[in-house]
Amino acid sequence: MDATALLREFCDAVEHHDGKRFAGLFCEDGVYHDVFYGEFAGRAKIAEMINDWFFKSATDMRWDMHDPVSDGKILYARYTFSYKSLLPEAGGGRVMFEGVAIMRLRDGRIADYRGRQYRHRLRRHEFRPGAHRQNSAAPGRRAQGPP
């Protein structure tokens, strides 16, 4: 799968709340580092992140990737990501983030995903990255977002 097709499938799977489809883009031992919820390792956990975490307090997700660059081993792309917040203090407002996606690739799949946000726009509420991290990490490990 070329970089553009991989990114379109990545975004479509999230927007359609399809954790299984999304996780299938990752290597069996792939890792997704999320700035909100921490680290999700393996396809089952990555699918759970989409199905159970991403849509817990959000709806109407939009994710677009722009200007991808890849050498087959690493893929970079700028992104815009937004959702309608379900948090009561948000008042139904839309939250938008801009950043850079960094993906290590192995055998045509994502081995490691990290996003770097450089701008966010909020409506009616403040957001603190990391405030909604997973409550349970693997034994002896702390749930972490991007370093």
C-alpha positions as CSV (number, residue, x, y, z in Angstrom):
1,M,0.0,0.0,0.0
2,D,1.5,3.4,-0.9
3,A,1.7,6.2,1.6
4,T,-1.3,8.1,0.4
5,A,-3.5,5.0,0.4
6,L,-2.3,4.0,3.9
7,L,-3.1,7.5,5.2
8,R,-6.5,7.6,3.6
9,E,-7.4,4.1,5.1
10,F,-6.0,5.3,8.5
11,C,-8.2,8.4,8.5
12,D,-11.3,6.6,7.1
13,A,-11.1,3.9,9.8
14,V,-11.0,6.4,12.6
15,E,-13.8,8.5,11.1
16,H,-16.0,5.4,10.7
17,H,-15.3,4.2,14.3
18,D,-13.8,1.0,13.0
19,G,-11.1,-0.2,15.4
20,K,-10.6,-3.5,13.8
21,R,-10.0,-1.9,10.4
22,F,-7.7,0.7,11.9
23,A,-5.7,-1.9,13.9
24,G,-5.2,-4.0,10.8
25,L,-3.0,-1.2,9.4
26,F,-0.5,-1.9,12.2
27,C,2.0,-4.7,12.6
28,E,0.9,-7.4,15.1
29,D,3.2,-5.8,17.7
30,G,2.5,-2.2,16.6
31,V,2.3,0.7,19.0
32,Y,0.1,3.8,18.9
33,H,1.2,6.6,21.2
34,D,-1.7,8.9,21.9
35,V,-1.3,12.3,23.4
36,F,-4.6,12.0,25.2
37,Y,-4.8,8.4,26.4
38,G,-1.2,7.1,26.4
39,E,0.3,4.0,24.7
40,F,-1.6,1.2,23.1
41,A,0.5,-1.8,22.1
42,G,-0.8,-4.6,19.8
43,R,-3.7,-4.8,17.4
44,A,-6.3,-5.7,20.1
45,K,-5.4,-2.6,22.3
46,I,-5.2,-0.3,19.2
47,A,-8.7,-1.5,18.2
48,E,-9.9,-0.9,21.7
49,M,-8.5,2.6,21.6
50,I,-10.6,3.5,18.6
51,N,-13.7,1.7,19.7
52,D,-13.7,2.4,23.4
53,W,-11.5,5.5,24.0
54,F,-11.6,7.8,21.0
55,F,-15.4,8.0,21.0
56,K,-16.0,8.0,24.7
57,S,-16.2,11.8,24.8
58,A,-16.3,12.7,21.2
59,T,-18.3,12.3,18.0
60,D,-18.1,13.4,14.4
61,M,-14.4,12.9,14.0
62,R,-12.6,14.3,11.0
63,W,-9.0,13.4,10.2
64,D,-7.0,14.5,7.2
65,M,-3.4,14.0,6.3
66,H,-1.5,16.4,4.1
67,D,1.8,16.4,2.2
68,P,3.0,12.8,3.0
69,V,6.7,12.0,2.7
70,S,8.0,8.5,3.0
71,D,11.0,6.3,2.2
72,G,9.2,3.1,2.9
73,K,10.6,2.9,6.4
74,I,9.3,6.1,7.9
75,L,6.3,8.2,6.9
76,Y,5.7,11.8,7.9
77,A,2.5,13.8,7.2
78,R,0.9,17.0,8.5
79,Y,-2.5,16.4,9.9
80,T,-5.7,18.2,10.9
81,F,-7.9,16.4,13.4
82,S,-11.2,17.6,14.8
83,Y,-14.2,16.3,16.7
84,K,-17.3,17.4,18.4
85,S,-16.8,17.2,22.1
86,L,-19.4,15.4,24.2
87,L,-18.0,16.9,27.5
88,P,-20.7,18.9,29.3
89,E,-18.4,21.9,29.7
90,A,-17.7,21.9,25.9
91,G,-21.3,22.9,25.1
92,G,-21.2,20.8,21.9
93,G,-18.2,22.7,20.6
94,R,-15.7,21.4,18.0
95,V,-12.1,20.9,18.9
96,M,-9.4,21.1,16.2
97,F,-5.7,20.1,16.3
98,E,-3.0,20.5,13.8
99,G,0.2,18.5,13.9
100,V,2.6,16.1,12.3
101,A,2.2,12.3,12.2
102,I,5.3,10.2,12.4
103,M,5.0,6.5,11.5
104,R,7.7,3.9,11.5
105,L,6.8,1.3,8.9
106,R,7.6,-2.4,8.6
107,D,6.5,-4.7,5.8
108,G,3.9,-2.1,4.6
109,R,2.3,-1.8,8.0
110,I,2.6,0.7,10.8
111,A,5.1,-0.4,13.5
112,D,4.9,2.8,15.6
113,Y,2.7,5.9,15.4
114,R,3.4,9.2,17.2
115,G,1.7,12.5,16.6
116,R,3.2,15.9,17.4
117,Q,0.6,18.6,17.9
118,Y,1.7,22.1,17.2
119,R,-1.6,24.0,17.3
120,H,-5.1,23.4,18.7
121,R,-8.2,25.5,18.7
122,L,-10.8,25.1,21.3
123,R,-14.4,26.2,21.6
124,R,-15.9,26.8,25.1
125,H,-13.5,24.7,27.1
126,E,-9.8,24.2,27.8
127,F,-8.0,21.0,27.0
128,R,-4.9,19.6,28.8
129,P,-3.0,17.0,26.8
130,G,-2.6,13.8,28.9
131,A,-5.5,14.6,31.3
132,H,-7.6,11.7,30.0
133,R,-4.9,8.9,29.9
134,Q,-5.7,5.3,30.4
135,N,-6.3,4.3,34.0
136,S,-4.6,1.0,33.6
137,A,-1.2,0.3,32.0
138,A,0.6,-3.0,31.6
139,P,2.0,-4.2,35.0
140,G,5.1,-2.3,35.9
141,R,4.6,0.3,33.1
142,R,3.1,3.7,33.2
143,A,0.8,4.7,30.3
144,Q,2.6,7.2,28.3
145,G,2.0,9.6,25.4
146,P,4.6,10.8,23.0
147,P,7.9,11.7,24.7
